[in-house]
Amino acid sequence: RLKPLNRLQVILQHLKMSKHTDSAGEVLLEKRGGAGIITLNRPKALNALNLSMIRQIYPQIKTWEKDPETFLIIIKGTGGKAFCAGGDIRAITDAGKIGDRLAQDFFREEYMLNNAIGTCKKPYVALIDGITMGGGVGLSVHGHFRVATEKTLFAMPETAIGLFPDVGGGYFLPRLSGKIGYYLALTGFRLKGRDVLKAGIATHFVESEQLPALEKDLIALKSPSRENIADLLNSYHAKSKIDQGKEFVLEEHMEKINSLFSANSMEEIVRKLKQDGSPFAIKQLETINKMSPTSLKMTLRQLREGASMSLQDVLAMEYRLSQACMKGHDFYEGVRAVLIDKDQSPRWKPAALEEVSDEFVNDCFKPLGNNDLKL
């Protein structure tokens, strides 16, 4: 028979294991070789991130960061369709409507997790295979390595639901080359496959079917440095032939994007697009006209300010904006139109850019005193 202490250890070990697989194992956390592995495991929900997942991932990253036997962290999704399609917007909407704390806690803890990834001392490798949007971008883009595949579909579509490209979007988007980040943020344009790499969002491109082998090789590395990990990723990247010679999807439009989206205000961007009148410009106008005018103005300012801020300051700013959205009209209306009733015809208030006052936008950026996000 087991000695009492041993039996207790076995029970505790068992509880520890089952703790990781309860809440239907929405996120799996395991240590293999020198790697800590985070697996987002809500395939039916396209691995959308909820608060209970955030509360499991955050302390685990902090633990692995301190552990001398953990040399890197890998994050991936299950189900073959998505890495992570975003945050659990449905839950946040329900909470926000009734003034539930979740609408504060979710954003606060999600941004704390984004910051933990952005400041992580251990190399962090995100395998962004499949749909990677919104909250999924926050789980990957701030880490050292982001591996895209031919199945990657990247977007920050928040302006279409009365939100703004958060999770540190105000940090990484304005730092992409030219005005590409502004373009992606305001229009929600989707990048696919190798284009995610060419835009500067991914660091490597590896064919989807090679990921299990890559993961195995990453796990097998013996006390690797960041350079060792980079070398391994580079070798897989070099072998990937899919779409190798293809031109960047936005290449022919980059000159226009850089000039049209460099304007200081949304009204000016719209004016420039109208003046340009090219098929590309007209298409962008059509897209922008569908978005929440409040979100567009908030987003443009978020990116312009975020361009010269630290990630921590950007996340603190975005937390203020998130709470302004929770108190406003457009977020609930956008979620209704896009995700609930799916009639795709949100009635924004105010309905036009000109009606969104600078004063209102300024208020969204104001400090929240004791409720501010402190990182």
Secondary structure, DSSP 8 states (H G I E B T S, - for coil): ---HHHHHHHHHHHHHHHHHH-GGGSEEEEEETTEEEEEE--GGGTT-B-HHHHHHHHHHHHHHHH-TT--EEEEEESSSSEEE--B-HHHHHHHHHTT-THHHHHHHHHHHHHHHHHT-SS-EEEEE-SEEETHHHHTTTTSSEEEE-TT-EEE--GGGGT----TTHHHHSTTSSTTHHHHHHHH---EETHHHHHTTS-SEE--GGGHHHHHHHHHH-SS--HHHHHHHHHHHHHH--TTTT---TTGGGHHHHHHHTT-SSHHHHHHHHHHH--HHHHHHHHHHHHS-HHHHHHHHHHHHHHTTS-HHHHHHHHHHHHHHHHHSSHHHHHHIIIIIS-------SS-SGGGS-HHHHHHHTS--GGGS---
